[in-house]
Amino acid sequence: MDLTTVIGLVVGIVALLGGYILEHGVIMALIVPSAMLIVFGGTIGAVIVGIPMSQLKELPEAFKLAFKEPKRDPLVVIGDLVDMATVARREGVLALEQRAQEHSNPFLKEGLMMVVDGTDPDLTRQILELEMDAIGHNHENYAKIFEAAGGFAPTMGIIGTVMGLVHVLGNLSDPGTLSGAIASAFTATLYGVASANVFYLPVANKIKIRSKEQISEMELMLEGILALQAGENPQLIKKKLTSFLHQNKKKTTSVEEGEDNGEEK
């Protein structure tokens, strides 16, 4: 479980409810089943209409990517590649077959097996890059599901509020209940805006970040596999991959800062 995702959700919800309570609000006043049905049911329906079923079937994988902490350590990957490069240089690439078949990382396993099978380096790069592109495309589709929900939810909240106000204005015979009915109507807007900004859009952003991390690790593996295949010195491979790792971290940081600045503008 990714604790940052869970903690962030809890902190966001507690902050909203805590602020409401500090203003002497009553929590039960926020529970309006009709508004929940309109906002959450309407959002789900809109997402189903706007997103192909082939993508919606991948929703469990999307949740897993956002909420499960990946077991990822690039330094361990570099160590594995350097060890295998040492073995390959001493005994030949065929000596890596058993170790490659037993490796837990499917991407690295596939690349090493292509090296063992004597696949042309250019073809090895092409196949692995296509696989990276496919994974990145899948992750992008995962994020789009939550981005779509984040776009629809506030609109559904407004629709729920308008419907509530229509009901209120159609029943003006009892002025004493007017204020409470109007307040209940506006809870729909609250549901829509809060769910979009506390859950849907942050989860989409987390998926994008996790995707970048995974693709960066795969790029690191690709460089290591090709260096191993070329018979480069293991220590030079280690230095090359370590430099590649630091360069990727800087690039990812600068891209995220650029996106943040763009959003602020």
N, C-alpha and C positions, 0 to 999 in steps of 0.2 A: 504494500500500500504506500502510495506517495503521500507522506504526511503534509507536505506543503500545500497540496491541493485541498486536503481535508481541513487543515488548520485555517487556510484562507477562507473557505466557505463558512466555517464556524464563526470566525472573527467577523466576517461581513454580516452574517445574519444577526449575531449578538450585538454588533454595533448599531444596526438599524433598529432592532427591538429595544435595545438599551436607551437609545436616544428618544424613542417614542415613549418609553416608560418615564424617563426623566421629565418629559413634558406632561406627566400625569395622565398618559393615555392608558386605556384598558386593552390588554392583549386580546381578549375575546371579541372586541369590536372589530378586529382585523380579520376575523374568521367569517367569511361570507361565502357559503358554498356555491351560490349562483354565480358570483364573480369568478371563483376558482374554475368552475366548469367552462365559463365563456372564455377566459384567458388561456388556461392550460389546454383545454380541449380544442379551442380554436387554433392555438399555436401548433399543436400536434397535427391537426387536420391540414393546416397550411403547409407544414413541412412535408407531409405525406404527398400532397399535391405537387409541391415544387421539386422534390428530390426523387430520382428514380429508385425503384424497389431494390435494384442491384446494389445501390449504395446504402440504403436503409438496412439491408441485411448485415452490413458490416458494423452496425452500431455497437454491438458488444466489443468488437476490436477497438473501436474508437474510445469507449469507456476504459478499456484496459490500458490503452496508450496514455490516457489522461490521469488515471488514478493508480496505476501500478508503477512502483519505483523500479526502473530498469537496472539490472545487474550489469553495469557497464564500467570498465576500468581500462582506458586506453593504454596505460602503462603496462598492464598485464598482457594486452594484445601485442604490444611492441616486444615484450620479453619473449612471448611465444614465437613470434616471427624471427627474432634474432636466434633463438635456440634452434629452430628448424632450418634457418639459413646455415648455421654452423654444421648441422647434420648433413644437409644437402651438399655442402662444399667438401665435406670429408668423405661421405659415402655415396653421394649421388642423390638426385631427386627421388628415385624409386624407393629410397629408404624412408621417405616421408609418408608412404601410402597408408600404413597402419595408423600412424599418428593423425593423419588427415581425416581418415574415416571415423575416428573416435572423437574428433574435436566437437565441442558443444555448439560452436557458432556456425550456423548453416551457410552463411555467406563466405566465411573464411574456409570452411570445409570444401565448398564448391570450387573456390578459386584454387586451392591446393591440389584438388583432384585433377583439375585441368592442367596444372603444372606437371603433375606426376604422369598424366597421359600424353604429355608432349605437345599440348595445344600451342599453336602459334601465339606469341605474346600479343600481337595486335588483335587477334581474335579473342584472346582471354580478356583484354581490356574492354573490347566492344561488348562482349556478353555480360560482364560484370557491371559495366556502366548502364546497360539497358535494364538490368535488374534493379540498380539503384534508382533509375528514373521511374520504374514501375512502383517501387515502394514509396518514393516521394509523392507520386501522383495519388496513390491510395491514401496517404496521410492527408494530402490536400483535400480529398473528398470527405474524409472524416471531419476535418475542421469546418468544411462548408455546411455540414448538417447543423452544427451548433451555431454557426454564424447566421444561417437562415432562421433558426429559432430565435436568436437574439434580435433579428430584424423584425420578425412578425410579432413577438410578444408585446412590445410597447403599443403597437397598433391595435392588437386585440384588447389591450387594456383600455385604450380610448374608446373602442367600440363598446366594451362592457359598460364603461361610464356613461356613454351616450344612451345606451339602452336603459340603464338604471334611471337616468334623468327623465327619459321619456315616460317611464313608469311613474316616477314621482309627480311629474307635471300632469299626468292623467288622473291623479288621485289627490286633489287639493282640498277635499272635503274636510280633512282632519289636519289643520295647521300644526297641531302639537307634535305630530310624528314627522314633520317635514325635514327638520334638521338631521335627525337620525337617518332618514331615508337617503338624503343627499350624501351624507358621510359614507354610507354603505356603497353608494354608487361609485364614489371615488376610490374605493378599495381596489376596483378592477384596474385602474391606472397604476396604482401602487404595485399590484401583482406583476403587471406587464413590465414596468420599468425595472423593478427590483430583480425579477428573475433573469432579465436580459443582462443586467450589469453585474450581478453577483454570481450567476451560474453560467448561462449559455456562452457569452462572449469570453469570460475568463477561461472556460474549458477549451474553447476553440483556440485561444492563444497558447495554452499549455500544450495542446496537441502539436501546434506549429513548432514550438521550442523543442519538444521531444523529437520531432521529425528531423530538425536540423542537427540535433545531437547524434541521432542514429546515422544519418547520411554522412556526417563528418567522420564518424568512426569507420564507416564502410569505405570512405575515400582513403583513410589511413591504411586499412587492410589492403585495398587495391594497390597502393604504392608499395607496400611491403611484399605482396605476392609477386609483383612484377620485378622488384629488386632481387627477390629470392630466385626467380626464374632466370634472371640475367646473370646469376652467379656472383653478385656483388659481395664485397667483404662484409661479414656480419656486423662488425663494429661501425662501419660506414653506414650500414642499413639502420642501425640503432640511432646514430646521429641524425641521419636524414629524416627518420620517422619522428624523432623527438622535435626536430625543428618544424616539421610539417604540423605536428600537434599544436605547438605554440602559435604557429601562423594561423591555423584554423580558429583557435580561441580568440585571437585578436580580430580576425575577420568577422566572426559571429557577433562579438561584442559591438564592433563598429556598425554592423548592419542593424542590430537591435536598437542601438542609440539613434541611428538614422530614422528608423521607423517611429520611435518615440517622438523625435523632433517633428516628423511629418504629421503625426497625430495632433501634436500641440498646435501646430500651425492651422 
